[in-house]
Structures are given as C-alpha cells and as structure tokens.
Amino acid sequence: MSKTDYNTLMNEVIEVTRRTRKLSRTIGNEAAFKQAEEFEQSAGNAYRNRNAELLEATLLALKELEKALQQQLTN
C-alpha cells in the first residue's frame, strides 16, 4: 500500500472547491456554494487528523458536486 500524500490530496480539494464555488456563483446556487464550503471544512479536519479515507471521500464528493453543477450550467 502506498503512502498517502495528504498535501497533494488537500491541494486538490482546495482547487476543486475553488472551481465549485465559482460554478455555484455563476449558476446562483447558494446551497451548492455552502455545500462546497462544508466539504472543504470536512477535508480540512480529515487532513489535520490524517484520515486518508475521509479526505479521499470528501474529494470524491466535491468532484461529484462540481460535475453536477457543470451539467446544470450546460442545460
């Protein structure tokens, strides 16, 4: 099993959160904006606690939120 690179994961969380917030503002979806913030906070807690499983799950959830917002934008 490879060693988890927490810094890389957290940097990716920050980048996806930034994009998700931007999409949320563009669409005017305040709930998605708040959800992205909550995911980022959860990821921060997972990072501090060195909980790789939660950090990866949060990143996946953020990516799914971003994907859903992109679909809303194109519809």
PyMOL commands that set and color helices and strands:
alter all, ss='L'
color gray80, all
select helices_A, chain A and resi 6-27+30-48+52-74
alter helices_A, ss='H'
color red, helices_A
deselect
rebuild
show_as cartoon
